[in-house]
């Protein structure tokens, strides 16, 4: 029986998926890295194979949905609710990155890359 060996391109894509998740986590301290991460996710999505394609989709959706949630938090911060929502956004963001990293490290695709939650 032959075992499926991932190609060099698959390994490169898998490493890029990991890099994007790590850049997202680093963006909690250095915000600009999230912009680099979303550009990488969009660029690599087109030529990616599964399971990497689902991760790139999940990653760029994490950015855009997070940006939308962040704007809502900013707008509601004037009435005091936004700061509490921002903590929820922080948890949401970290959980999405952690869940994605665990899945790619296990060689799994994201089951529902279009989800708005985790």
Phi and psi restraints in degrees (range 20) as a CNS / XPLOR table:
assign (resid 1 and name C) (resid 2 and name N)
       (resid 2 and name CA) (resid 2 and name C) 1.0 -97.5 20.0 2
assign (resid 2 and name N) (resid 2 and name CA)
       (resid 2 and name C) (resid 3 and name N) 1.0 142.4 20.0 2
assign (resid 2 and name C) (resid 3 and name N)
       (resid 3 and name CA) (resid 3 and name C) 1.0 -97.4 20.0 2
assign (resid 3 and name N) (resid 3 and name CA)
       (resid 3 and name C) (resid 4 and name N) 1.0 139.4 20.0 2
assign (resid 3 and name C) (resid 4 and name N)
       (resid 4 and name CA) (resid 4 and name C) 1.0 -72.3 20.0 2
assign (resid 4 and name N) (resid 4 and name CA)
       (resid 4 and name C) (resid 5 and name N) 1.0 120.8 20.0 2
assign (resid 4 and name C) (resid 5 and name N)
       (resid 5 and name CA) (resid 5 and name C) 1.0 -102.1 20.0 2
assign (resid 5 and name N) (resid 5 and name CA)
       (resid 5 and name C) (resid 6 and name N) 1.0 126.8 20.0 2
assign (resid 5 and name C) (resid 6 and name N)
       (resid 6 and name CA) (resid 6 and name C) 1.0 -64.9 20.0 2
assign (resid 6 and name N) (resid 6 and name CA)
       (resid 6 and name C) (resid 7 and name N) 1.0 142.1 20.0 2
assign (resid 6 and name C) (resid 7 and name N)
       (resid 7 and name CA) (resid 7 and name C) 1.0 -74.0 20.0 2
assign (resid 7 and name N) (resid 7 and name CA)
       (resid 7 and name C) (resid 8 and name N) 1.0 168.5 20.0 2
assign (resid 7 and name C) (resid 8 and name N)
       (resid 8 and name CA) (resid 8 and name C) 1.0 -62.3 20.0 2
assign (resid 8 and name N) (resid 8 and name CA)
       (resid 8 and name C) (resid 9 and name N) 1.0 -36.7 20.0 2
assign (resid 8 and name C) (resid 9 and name N)
       (resid 9 and name CA) (resid 9 and name C) 1.0 -64.9 20.0 2
assign (resid 9 and name N) (resid 9 and name CA)
       (resid 9 and name C) (resid 10 and name N) 1.0 -40.6 20.0 2
assign (resid 9 and name C) (resid 10 and name N)
       (resid 10 and name CA) (resid 10 and name C) 1.0 -62.7 20.0 2
assign (resid 10 and name N) (resid 10 and name CA)
       (resid 10 and name C) (resid 11 and name N) 1.0 -41.5 20.0 2
assign (resid 10 and name C) (resid 11 and name N)
       (resid 11 and name CA) (resid 11 and name C) 1.0 -64.5 20.0 2
assign (resid 11 and name N) (resid 11 and name CA)
       (resid 11 and name C) (resid 12 and name N) 1.0 -41.3 20.0 2
assign (resid 11 and name C) (resid 12 and name N)
       (resid 12 and name CA) (resid 12 and name C) 1.0 -63.2 20.0 2
assign (resid 12 and name N) (resid 12 and name CA)
       (resid 12 and name C) (resid 13 and name N) 1.0 -42.6 20.0 2
assign (resid 12 and name C) (resid 13 and name N)
       (resid 13 and name CA) (resid 13 and name C) 1.0 -65.1 20.0 2
assign (resid 13 and name N) (resid 13 and name CA)
       (resid 13 and name C) (resid 14 and name N) 1.0 -40.4 20.0 2
assign (resid 13 and name C) (resid 14 and name N)
       (resid 14 and name CA) (resid 14 and name C) 1.0 -63.1 20.0 2
assign (resid 14 and name N) (resid 14 and name CA)
       (resid 14 and name C) (resid 15 and name N) 1.0 -42.3 20.0 2
assign (resid 14 and name C) (resid 15 and name N)
       (resid 15 and name CA) (resid 15 and name C) 1.0 -64.0 20.0 2
assign (resid 15 and name N) (resid 15 and name CA)
       (resid 15 and name C) (resid 16 and name N) 1.0 -38.1 20.0 2
assign (resid 15 and name C) (resid 16 and name N)
       (resid 16 and name CA) (resid 16 and name C) 1.0 -66.1 20.0 2
assign (resid 16 and name N) (resid 16 and name CA)
       (resid 16 and name C) (resid 17 and name N) 1.0 -38.0 20.0 2
assign (resid 16 and name C) (resid 17 and name N)
       (resid 17 and name CA) (resid 17 and name C) 1.0 -58.7 20.0 2
assign (resid 17 and name N) (resid 17 and name CA)
       (resid 17 and name C) (resid 18 and name N) 1.0 -46.5 20.0 2
assign (resid 17 and name C) (resid 18 and name N)
       (resid 18 and name CA) (resid 18 and name C) 1.0 -61.5 20.0 2
assign (resid 18 and name N) (resid 18 and name CA)
       (resid 18 and name C) (resid 19 and name N) 1.0 -43.6 20.0 2
assign (resid 18 and name C) (resid 19 and name N)
       (resid 19 and name CA) (resid 19 and name C) 1.0 -59.9 20.0 2
assign (resid 19 and name N) (resid 19 and name CA)
       (resid 19 and name C) (resid 20 and name N) 1.0 -42.2 20.0 2
assign (resid 19 and name C) (resid 20 and name N)
       (resid 20 and name CA) (resid 20 and name C) 1.0 -63.5 20.0 2
assign (resid 20 and name N) (resid 20 and name CA)
       (resid 20 and name C) (resid 21 and name N) 1.0 -44.6 20.0 2
assign (resid 20 and name C) (resid 21 and name N)
       (resid 21 and name CA) (resid 21 and name C) 1.0 -60.6 20.0 2
assign (resid 21 and name N) (resid 21 and name CA)
       (resid 21 and name C) (resid 22 and name N) 1.0 -42.4 20.0 2
assign (resid 21 and name C) (resid 22 and name N)
       (resid 22 and name CA) (resid 22 and name C) 1.0 -65.8 20.0 2
assign (resid 22 and name N) (resid 22 and name CA)
       (resid 22 and name C) (resid 23 and name N) 1.0 -41.1 20.0 2
assign (resid 22 and name C) (resid 23 and name N)
       (resid 23 and name CA) (resid 23 and name C) 1.0 -61.2 20.0 2
assign (resid 23 and name N) (resid 23 and name CA)
       (resid 23 and name C) (resid 24 and name N) 1.0 -38.7 20.0 2
assign (resid 23 and name C) (resid 24 and name N)
       (resid 24 and name CA) (resid 24 and name C) 1.0 -61.5 20.0 2
assign (resid 24 and name N) (resid 24 and name CA)
       (resid 24 and name C) (resid 25 and name N) 1.0 -44.7 20.0 2
assign (resid 24 and name C) (resid 25 and name N)
       (resid 25 and name CA) (resid 25 and name C) 1.0 -66.2 20.0 2
assign (resid 25 and name N) (resid 25 and name CA)
       (resid 25 and name C) (resid 26 and name N) 1.0 -38.8 20.0 2
assign (resid 25 and name C) (resid 26 and name N)
       (resid 26 and name CA) (resid 26 and name C) 1.0 -64.6 20.0 2
assign (resid 26 and name N) (resid 26 and name CA)
       (resid 26 and name C) (resid 27 and name N) 1.0 -28.9 20.0 2
assign (resid 26 and name C) (resid 27 and name N)
       (resid 27 and name CA) (resid 27 and name C) 1.0 -64.5 20.0 2
assign (resid 27 and name N) (resid 27 and name CA)
       (resid 27 and name C) (resid 28 and name N) 1.0 -15.6 20.0 2
assign (resid 27 and name C) (resid 28 and name N)
       (resid 28 and name CA) (resid 28 and name C) 1.0 -65.5 20.0 2
assign (resid 28 and name N) (resid 28 and name CA)
       (resid 28 and name C) (resid 29 and name N) 1.0 -23.5 20.0 2
assign (resid 28 and name C) (resid 29 and name N)
       (resid 29 and name CA) (resid 29 and name C) 1.0 -106.6 20.0 2
assign (resid 29 and name N) (resid 29 and name CA)
       (resid 29 and name C) (resid 30 and name N) 1.0 -43.1 20.0 2
assign (resid 29 and name C) (resid 30 and name N)
       (resid 30 and name CA) (resid 30 and name C) 1.0 -120.5 20.0 2
assign (resid 30 and name N) (resid 30 and name CA)
       (resid 30 and name C) (resid 31 and name N) 1.0 91.6 20.0 2
assign (resid 30 and name C) (resid 31 and name N)
       (resid 31 and name CA) (resid 31 and name C) 1.0 -55.6 20.0 2
assign (resid 31 and name N) (resid 31 and name CA)
       (resid 31 and name C) (resid 32 and name N) 1.0 -31.3 20.0 2
assign (resid 31 and name C) (resid 32 and name N)
       (resid 32 and name CA) (resid 32 and name C) 1.0 -62.5 20.0 2
assign (resid 32 and name N) (resid 32 and name CA)
       (resid 32 and name C) (resid 33 and name N) 1.0 -24.0 20.0 2
assign (resid 32 and name C) (resid 33 and name N)
       (resid 33 and name CA) (resid 33 and name C) 1.0 -66.3 20.0 2
assign (resid 33 and name N) (resid 33 and name CA)
       (resid 33 and name C) (resid 34 and name N) 1.0 -20.8 20.0 2
assign (resid 33 and name C) (resid 34 and name N)
       (resid 34 and name CA) (resid 34 and name C) 1.0 -68.5 20.0 2
assign (resid 34 and name N) (resid 34 and name CA)
       (resid 34 and name C) (resid 35 and name N) 1.0 -33.4 20.0 2
assign (resid 34 and name C) (resid 35 and name N)
       (resid 35 and name CA) (resid 35 and name C) 1.0 -67.2 20.0 2
assign (resid 35 and name N) (resid 35 and name CA)
       (resid 35 and name C) (resid 36 and name N) 1.0 -41.6 20.0 2
assign (resid 35 and name C) (resid 36 and name N)
       (resid 36 and name CA) (resid 36 and name C) 1.0 -61.8 20.0 2
assign (resid 36 and name N) (resid 36 and name CA)
       (resid 36 and name C) (resid 37 and name N) 1.0 -43.3 20.0 2
assign (resid 36 and name C) (resid 37 and name N)
       (resid 37 and name CA) (resid 37 and name C) 1.0 -62.9 20.0 2
assign (resid 37 and name N) (resid 37 and name CA)
       (resid 37 and name C) (resid 38 and name N) 1.0 -44.9 20.0 2
assign (resid 37 and name C) (resid 38 and name N)
       (resid 38 and name CA) (resid 38 and name C) 1.0 -68.5 20.0 2
assign (resid 38 and name N) (resid 38 and name CA)
       (resid 38 and name C) (resid 39 and name N) 1.0 -34.9 20.0 2
assign (resid 38 and name C) (resid 39 and name N)
       (resid 39 and name CA) (resid 39 and name C) 1.0 -64.3 20.0 2
assign (resid 39 and name N) (resid 39 and name CA)
       (resid 39 and name C) (resid 40 and name N) 1.0 -45.5 20.0 2
assign (resid 39 and name C) (resid 40 and name N)
       (resid 40 and name CA) (resid 40 and name C) 1.0 -60.6 20.0 2
assign (resid 40 and name N) (resid 40 and name CA)
       (resid 40 and name C) (resid 41 and name N) 1.0 -43.1 20.0 2
assign (resid 40 and name C) (resid 41 and name N)
       (resid 41 and name CA) (resid 41 and name C) 1.0 -61.8 20.0 2
assign (resid 41 and name N) (resid 41 and name CA)
       (resid 41 and name C) (resid 42 and name N) 1.0 -42.3 20.0 2
assign (resid 41 and name C) (resid 42 and name N)
       (resid 42 and name CA) (resid 42 and name C) 1.0 -67.3 20.0 2
assign (resid 42 and name N) (resid 42 and name CA)
       (resid 42 and name C) (resid 43 and name N) 1.0 -41.8 20.0 2
assign (resid 42 and name C) (resid 43 and name N)
       (resid 43 and name CA) (resid 43 and name C) 1.0 -66.1 20.0 2
assign (resid 43 and name N) (resid 43 and name CA)
       (resid 43 and name C) (resid 44 and name N) 1.0 -44.8 20.0 2
assign (resid 43 and name C) (resid 44 and name N)
       (resid 44 and name CA) (resid 44 and name C) 1.0 -81.7 20.0 2
assign (resid 44 and name N) (resid 44 and name CA)
       (resid 44 and name C) (resid 45 and name N) 1.0 -17.2 20.0 2
assign (resid 44 and name C) (resid 45 and name N)
       (resid 45 and name CA) (resid 45 and name C) 1.0 -59.3 20.0 2
assign (resid 45 and name N) (resid 45 and name CA)
       (resid 45 and name C) (resid 46 and name N) 1.0 -43.3 20.0 2
assign (resid 45 and name C) (resid 46 and name N)
       (resid 46 and name CA) (resid 46 and name C) 1.0 -59.3 20.0 2
assign (resid 46 and name N) (resid 46 and name CA)
       (resid 46 and name C) (resid 47 and name N) 1.0 -42.2 20.0 2
assign (resid 46 and name C) (resid 47 and name N)
       (resid 47 and name CA) (resid 47 and name C) 1.0 -98.5 20.0 2
assign (resid 47 and name N) (resid 47 and name CA)
       (resid 47 and name C) (resid 48 and name N) 1.0 9.5 20.0 2
assign (resid 47 and name C) (resid 48 and name N)
       (resid 48 and name CA) (resid 48 and name C) 1.0 -83.9 20.0 2
assign (resid 48 and name N) (resid 48 and name CA)
       (resid 48 and name C) (resid 49 and name N) 1.0 151.8 20.0 2
assign (resid 48 and name C) (resid 49 and name N)
       (resid 49 and name CA) (resid 49 and name C) 1.0 -97.9 20.0 2
assign (resid 49 and name N) (resid 49 and name CA)
       (resid 49 and name C) (resid 50 and name N) 1.0 168.8 20.0 2
assign (resid 49 and name C) (resid 50 and name N)
       (resid 50 and name CA) (resid 50 and name C) 1.0 -76.1 20.0 2
assign (resid 50 and name N) (resid 50 and name CA)
       (resid 50 and name C) (resid 51 and name N) 1.0 142.9 20.0 2
assign (resid 50 and name C) (resid 51 and name N)
       (resid 51 and name CA) (resid 51 and name C) 1.0 -88.3 20.0 2
assign (resid 51 and name N) (resid 51 and name CA)
       (resid 51 and name C) (resid 52 and name N) 1.0 -4.1 20.0 2
assign (resid 51 and name C) (resid 52 and name N)
       (resid 52 and name CA) (resid 52 and name C) 1.0 -63.0 20.0 2
assign (resid 52 and name N) (resid 52 and name CA)
       (resid 52 and name C) (resid 53 and name N) 1.0 -37.4 20.0 2
assign (resid 52 and name C) (resid 53 and name N)
       (resid 53 and name CA) (resid 53 and name C) 1.0 -58.5 20.0 2
assign (resid 53 and name N) (resid 53 and name CA)
       (resid 53 and name C) (resid 54 and name N) 1.0 -41.9 20.0 2
assign (resid 53 and name C) (resid 54 and name N)
       (resid 54 and name CA) (resid 54 and name C) 1.0 -65.2 20.0 2
assign (resid 54 and name N) (resid 54 and name CA)
       (resid 54 and name C) (resid 55 and name N) 1.0 -33.9 20.0 2
assign (resid 54 and name C) (resid 55 and name N)
       (resid 55 and name CA) (resid 55 and name C) 1.0 -69.2 20.0 2
assign (resid 55 and name N) (resid 55 and name CA)
       (resid 55 and name C) (resid 56 and name N) 1.0 -43.6 20.0 2
assign (resid 55 and name C) (resid 56 and name N)
       (resid 56 and name CA) (resid 56 and name C) 1.0 -62.0 20.0 2
assign (resid 56 and name N) (resid 56 and name CA)
       (resid 56 and name C) (resid 57 and name N) 1.0 -40.1 20.0 2
assign (resid 56 and name C) (resid 57 and name N)
       (resid 57 and name CA) (resid 57 and name C) 1.0 -63.4 20.0 2
assign (resid 57 and name N) (resid 57 and name CA)
       (resid 57 and name C) (resid 58 and name N) 1.0 -45.5 20.0 2
assign (resid 57 and name C) (resid 58 and name N)
       (resid 58 and name CA) (resid 58 and name C) 1.0 -59.9 20.0 2
assign (resid 58 and name N) (resid 58 and name CA)
       (resid 58 and name C) (resid 59 and name N) 1.0 -38.9 20.0 2
assign (resid 58 and name C) (resid 59 and name N)
       (resid 59 and name CA) (resid 59 and name C) 1.0 -69.6 20.0 2
assign (resid 59 and name N) (resid 59 and name CA)
       (resid 59 and name C) (resid 60 and name N) 1.0 -47.2 20.0 2
assign (resid 59 and name C) (resid 60 and name N)
       (resid 60 and name CA) (resid 60 and name C) 1.0 -71.8 20.0 2
assign (resid 60 and name N) (resid 60 and name CA)
       (resid 60 and name C) (resid 61 and name N) 1.0 -27.8 20.0 2
assign (resid 60 and name C) (resid 61 and name N)
       (resid 61 and name CA) (resid 61 and name C) 1.0 -68.7 20.0 2
assign (resid 61 and name N) (resid 61 and name CA)
       (resid 61 and name C) (resid 62 and name N) 1.0 -34.1 20.0 2
assign (resid 61 and name C) (resid 62 and name N)
       (resid 62 and name CA) (resid 62 and name C) 1.0 -59.0 20.0 2
assign (resid 62 and name N) (resid 62 and name CA)
       (resid 62 and name C) (resid 63 and name N) 1.0 -43.7 20.0 2
assign (resid 62 and name C) (resid 63 and name N)
       (resid 63 and name CA) (resid 63 and name C) 1.0 -63.5 20.0 2
assign (resid 63 and name N) (resid 63 and name CA)
       (resid 63 and name C) (resid 64 and name N) 1.0 -53.5 20.0 2
assign (resid 63 and name C) (resid 64 and name N)
       (resid 64 and name CA) (resid 64 and name C) 1.0 -68.9 20.0 2
assign (resid 64 and name N) (resid 64 and name CA)
       (resid 64 and name C) (resid 65 and name N) 1.0 -39.7 20.0 2
assign (resid 64 and name C) (resid 65 and name N)
       (resid 65 and name CA) (resid 65 and name C) 1.0 -67.9 20.0 2
assign (resid 65 and name N) (resid 65 and name CA)
       (resid 65 and name C) (resid 66 and name N) 1.0 -40.8 20.0 2
assign (resid 65 and name C) (resid 66 and name N)
       (resid 66 and name CA) (resid 66 and name C) 1.0 -61.5 20.0 2
assign (resid 66 and name N) (resid 66 and name CA)
       (resid 66 and name C) (resid 67 and name N) 1.0 -39.4 20.0 2
assign (resid 66 and name C) (resid 67 and name N)
       (resid 67 and name CA) (resid 67 and name C) 1.0 -63.2 20.0 2
assign (resid 67 and name N) (resid 67 and name CA)
       (resid 67 and name C) (resid 68 and name N) 1.0 -44.1 20.0 2
assign (resid 67 and name C) (resid 68 and name N)
       (resid 68 and name CA) (resid 68 and name C) 1.0 -60.7 20.0 2
assign (resid 68 and name N) (resid 68 and name CA)
       (resid 68 and name C) (resid 69 and name N) 1.0 -49.0 20.0 2
assign (resid 68 and name C) (resid 69 and name N)
       (resid 69 and name CA) (resid 69 and name C) 1.0 -60.4 20.0 2
assign (resid 69 and name N) (resid 69 and name CA)
       (resid 69 and name C) (resid 70 and name N) 1.0 -38.5 20.0 2
assign (resid 69 and name C) (resid 70 and name N)
       (resid 70 and name CA) (resid 70 and name C) 1.0 -63.1 20.0 2
assign (resid 70 and name N) (resid 70 and name CA)
       (resid 70 and name C) (resid 71 and name N) 1.0 -40.0 20.0 2
assign (resid 70 and name C) (resid 71 and name N)
       (resid 71 and name CA) (resid 71 and name C) 1.0 -65.1 20.0 2
assign (resid 71 and name N) (resid 71 and name CA)
       (resid 71 and name C) (resid 72 and name N) 1.0 -41.3 20.0 2
assign (resid 71 and name C) (resid 72 and name N)
       (resid 72 and name CA) (resid 72 and name C) 1.0 -60.9 20.0 2
assign (resid 72 and name N) (resid 72 and name CA)
       (resid 72 and name C) (resid 73 and name N) 1.0 -43.1 20.0 2
assign (resid 72 and name C) (resid 73 and name N)
       (resid 73 and name CA) (resid 73 and name C) 1.0 -62.0 20.0 2
assign (resid 73 and name N) (resid 73 and name CA)
       (resid 73 and name C) (resid 74 and name N) 1.0 -42.8 20.0 2
assign (resid 73 and name C) (resid 74 and name N)
       (resid 74 and name CA) (resid 74 and name C) 1.0 -62.8 20.0 2
assign (resid 74 and name N) (resid 74 and name CA)
       (resid 74 and name C) (resid 75 and name N) 1.0 -45.3 20.0 2
assign (resid 74 and name C) (resid 75 and name N)
       (resid 75 and name CA) (resid 75 and name C) 1.0 -66.9 20.0 2
assign (resid 75 and name N) (resid 75 and name CA)
       (resid 75 and name C) (resid 76 and name N) 1.0 -33.0 20.0 2
assign (resid 75 and name C) (resid 76 and name N)
       (resid 76 and name CA) (resid 76 and name C) 1.0 -88.8 20.0 2
assign (resid 76 and name N) (resid 76 and name CA)
       (resid 76 and name C) (resid 77 and name N) 1.0 -5.7 20.0 2
assign (resid 76 and name C) (resid 77 and name N)
       (resid 77 and name CA) (resid 77 and name C) 1.0 -67.8 20.0 2
assign (resid 77 and name N) (resid 77 and name CA)
       (resid 77 and name C) (resid 78 and name N) 1.0 -22.1 20.0 2
assign (resid 77 and name C) (resid 78 and name N)
       (resid 78 and name CA) (resid 78 and name C) 1.0 -69.8 20.0 2
assign (resid 78 and name N) (resid 78 and name CA)
       (resid 78 and name C) (resid 79 and name N) 1.0 -19.9 20.0 2
assign (resid 78 and name C) (resid 79 and name N)
       (resid 79 and name CA) (resid 79 and name C) 1.0 -107.4 20.0 2
assign (resid 79 and name N) (resid 79 and name CA)
       (resid 79 and name C) (resid 80 and name N) 1.0 9.7 20.0 2
assign (resid 79 and name C) (resid 80 and name N)
       (resid 80 and name CA) (resid 80 and name C) 1.0 90.7 20.0 2
assign (resid 80 and name N) (resid 80 and name CA)
       (resid 80 and name C) (resid 81 and name N) 1.0 -13.4 20.0 2
assign (resid 80 and name C) (resid 81 and name N)
       (resid 81 and name CA) (resid 81 and name C) 1.0 -80.6 20.0 2
assign (resid 81 and name N) (resid 81 and name CA)
       (resid 81 and name C) (resid 82 and name N) 1.0 -30.0 20.0 2
assign (resid 81 and name C) (resid 82 and name N)
       (resid 82 and name CA) (resid 82 and name C) 1.0 -58.8 20.0 2
assign (resid 82 and name N) (resid 82 and name CA)
       (resid 82 and name C) (resid 83 and name N) 1.0 -33.7 20.0 2
assign (resid 82 and name C) (resid 83 and name N)
       (resid 83 and name CA) (resid 83 and name C) 1.0 -68.1 20.0 2
assign (resid 83 and name N) (resid 83 and name CA)
       (resid 83 and name C) (resid 84 and name N) 1.0 -37.4 20.0 2
assign (resid 83 and name C) (resid 84 and name N)
       (resid 84 and name CA) (resid 84 and name C) 1.0 -69.2 20.0 2
assign (resid 84 and name N) (resid 84 and name CA)
       (resid 84 and name C) (resid 85 and name N) 1.0 -42.5 20.0 2
assign (resid 84 and name C) (resid 85 and name N)
       (resid 85 and name CA) (resid 85 and name C) 1.0 -62.5 20.0 2
assign (resid 85 and name N) (resid 85 and name CA)
       (resid 85 and name C) (resid 86 and name N) 1.0 -34.5 20.0 2
assign (resid 85 and name C) (resid 86 and name N)
       (resid 86 and name CA) (resid 86 and name C) 1.0 -63.4 20.0 2
assign (resid 86 and name N) (resid 86 and name CA)
       (resid 86 and name C) (resid 87 and name N) 1.0 -36.4 20.0 2
assign (resid 86 and name C) (resid 87 and name N)
       (resid 87 and name CA) (resid 87 and name C) 1.0 -64.2 20.0 2
assign (resid 87 and name N) (resid 87 and name CA)
       (resid 87 and name C) (resid 88 and name N) 1.0 -40.5 20.0 2
assign (resid 87 and name C) (resid 88 and name N)
       (resid 88 and name CA) (resid 88 and name C) 1.0 -63.1 20.0 2
assign (resid 88 and name N) (resid 88 and name CA)
       (resid 88 and name C) (resid 89 and name N) 1.0 -40.1 20.0 2
assign (resid 88 and name C) (resid 89 and name N)
       (resid 89 and name CA) (resid 89 and name C) 1.0 -63.0 20.0 2
assign (resid 89 and name N) (resid 89 and name CA)
       (resid 89 and name C) (resid 90 and name N) 1.0 -40.7 20.0 2
assign (resid 89 and name C) (resid 90 and name N)
       (resid 90 and name CA) (resid 90 and name C) 1.0 -61.1 20.0 2
assign (resid 90 and name N) (resid 90 and name CA)
       (resid 90 and name C) (resid 91 and name N) 1.0 -46.6 20.0 2
assign (resid 90 and name C) (resid 91 and name N)
       (resid 91 and name CA) (resid 91 and name C) 1.0 -62.6 20.0 2
assign (resid 91 and name N) (resid 91 and name CA)
       (resid 91 and name C) (resid 92 and name N) 1.0 -45.8 20.0 2
assign (resid 91 and name C) (resid 92 and name N)
       (resid 92 and name CA) (resid 92 and name C) 1.0 -56.0 20.0 2
assign (resid 92 and name N) (resid 92 and name CA)
       (resid 92 and name C) (resid 93 and name N) 1.0 -46.9 20.0 2
assign (resid 92 and name C) (resid 93 and name N)
       (resid 93 and name CA) (resid 93 and name C) 1.0 -63.8 20.0 2
assign (resid 93 and name N) (resid 93 and name CA)
       (resid 93 and name C) (resid 94 and name N) 1.0 -47.4 20.0 2
assign (resid 93 and name C) (resid 94 and name N)
       (resid 94 and name CA) (resid 94 and name C) 1.0 -64.7 20.0 2
assign (resid 94 and name N) (resid 94 and name CA)
       (resid 94 and name C) (resid 95 and name N) 1.0 -42.0 20.0 2
assign (resid 94 and name C) (resid 95 and name N)
       (resid 95 and name CA) (resid 95 and name C) 1.0 -63.4 20.0 2
assign (resid 95 and name N) (resid 95 and name CA)
       (resid 95 and name C) (resid 96 and name N) 1.0 -42.6 20.0 2
assign (resid 95 and name C) (resid 96 and name N)
       (resid 96 and name CA) (resid 96 and name C) 1.0 -61.8 20.0 2
assign (resid 96 and name N) (resid 96 and name CA)
       (resid 96 and name C) (resid 97 and name N) 1.0 -43.0 20.0 2
assign (resid 96 and name C) (resid 97 and name N)
       (resid 97 and name CA) (resid 97 and name C) 1.0 -66.2 20.0 2
assign (resid 97 and name N) (resid 97 and name CA)
       (resid 97 and name C) (resid 98 and name N) 1.0 -44.4 20.0 2
assign (resid 97 and name C) (resid 98 and name N)
       (resid 98 and name CA) (resid 98 and name C) 1.0 -64.8 20.0 2
assign (resid 98 and name N) (resid 98 and name CA)
       (resid 98 and name C) (resid 99 and name N) 1.0 -43.5 20.0 2
assign (resid 98 and name C) (resid 99 and name N)
       (resid 99 and name CA) (resid 99 and name C) 1.0 -62.6 20.0 2
assign (resid 99 and name N) (resid 99 and name CA)
       (resid 99 and name C) (resid 100 and name N) 1.0 -41.5 20.0 2
assign (resid 99 and name C) (resid 100 and name N)
       (resid 100 and name CA) (resid 100 and name C) 1.0 -65.9 20.0 2
assign (resid 100 and name N) (resid 100 and name CA)
       (resid 100 and name C) (resid 101 and name N) 1.0 -43.1 20.0 2
assign (resid 100 and name C) (resid 101 and name N)
       (resid 101 and name CA) (resid 101 and name C) 1.0 -62.3 20.0 2
assign (resid 101 and name N) (resid 101 and name CA)
       (resid 101 and name C) (resid 102 and name N) 1.0 -41.8 20.0 2
assign (resid 101 and name C) (resid 102 and name N)
       (resid 102 and name CA) (resid 102 and name C) 1.0 -63.6 20.0 2
assign (resid 102 and name N) (resid 102 and name CA)
       (resid 102 and name C) (resid 103 and name N) 1.0 -41.7 20.0 2
assign (resid 102 and name C) (resid 103 and name N)
       (resid 103 and name CA) (resid 103 and name C) 1.0 -66.1 20.0 2
assign (resid 103 and name N) (resid 103 and name CA)
       (resid 103 and name C) (resid 104 and name N) 1.0 -45.9 20.0 2
assign (resid 103 and name C) (resid 104 and name N)
       (resid 104 and name CA) (resid 104 and name C) 1.0 -68.6 20.0 2
assign (resid 104 and name N) (resid 104 and name CA)
       (resid 104 and name C) (resid 105 and name N) 1.0 -33.5 20.0 2
assign (resid 104 and name C) (resid 105 and name N)
       (resid 105 and name CA) (resid 105 and name C) 1.0 -67.4 20.0 2
assign (resid 105 and name N) (resid 105 and name CA)
       (resid 105 and name C) (resid 106 and name N) 1.0 -24.2 20.0 2
assign (resid 105 and name C) (resid 106 and name N)
       (resid 106 and name CA) (resid 106 and name C) 1.0 -93.7 20.0 2
assign (resid 106 and name N) (resid 106 and name CA)
       (resid 106 and name C) (resid 107 and name N) 1.0 4.4 20.0 2
assign (resid 106 and name C) (resid 107 and name N)
       (resid 107 and name CA) (resid 107 and name C) 1.0 72.1 20.0 2
assign (resid 107 and name N) (resid 107 and name CA)
       (resid 107 and name C) (resid 108 and name N) 1.0 23.0 20.0 2
assign (resid 107 and name C) (resid 108 and name N)
       (resid 108 and name CA) (resid 108 and name C) 1.0 -104.0 20.0 2
assign (resid 108 and name N) (resid 108 and name CA)
       (resid 108 and name C) (resid 109 and name N) 1.0 149.0 20.0 2
assign (resid 108 and name C) (resid 109 and name N)
       (resid 109 and name CA) (resid 109 and name C) 1.0 -77.7 20.0 2
assign (resid 109 and name N) (resid 109 and name CA)
       (resid 109 and name C) (resid 110 and name N) 1.0 161.5 20.0 2
assign (resid 109 and name C) (resid 110 and name N)
       (resid 110 and name CA) (resid 110 and name C) 1.0 -74.1 20.0 2
assign (resid 110 and name N) (resid 110 and name CA)
       (resid 110 and name C) (resid 111 and name N) 1.0 125.1 20.0 2
assign (resid 110 and name C) (resid 111 and name N)
       (resid 111 and name CA) (resid 111 and name C) 1.0 -60.1 20.0 2
assign (resid 111 and name N) (resid 111 and name CA)
       (resid 111 and name C) (resid 112 and name N) 1.0 -41.9 20.0 2
assign (resid 111 and name C) (resid 112 and name N)
       (resid 112 and name CA) (resid 112 and name C) 1.0 -134.9 20.0 2
assign (resid 112 and name N) (resid 112 and name CA)
       (resid 112 and name C) (resid 113 and name N) 1.0 83.2 20.0 2
assign (resid 112 and name C) (resid 113 and name N)
       (resid 113 and name CA) (resid 113 and name C) 1.0 -67.7 20.0 2
assign (resid 113 and name N) (resid 113 and name CA)
       (resid 113 and name C) (resid 114 and name N) 1.0 -12.7 20.0 2
assign (resid 113 and name C) (resid 114 and name N)
       (resid 114 and name CA) (resid 114 and name C) 1.0 -94.7 20.0 2
assign (resid 114 and name N) (resid 114 and name CA)
       (resid 114 and name C) (resid 115 and name N) 1.0 6.5 20.0 2
assign (resid 114 and name C) (resid 115 and name N)
       (resid 115 and name CA) (resid 115 and name C) 1.0 -66.7 20.0 2
assign (resid 115 and name N) (resid 115 and name CA)
       (resid 115 and name C) (resid 116 and name N) 1.0 149.0 20.0 2
assign (resid 115 and name C) (resid 116 and name N)
       (resid 116 and name CA) (resid 116 and name C) 1.0 -91.6 20.0 2
assign (resid 116 and name N) (resid 116 and name CA)
       (resid 116 and name C) (resid 117 and name N) 1.0 -12.2 20.0 2
assign (resid 116 and name C) (resid 117 and name N)
       (resid 117 and name CA) (resid 117 and name C) 1.0 -99.6 20.0 2
assign (resid 117 and name N) (resid 117 and name CA)
       (resid 117 and name C) (resid 118 and name N) 1.0 -116.9 20.0 2
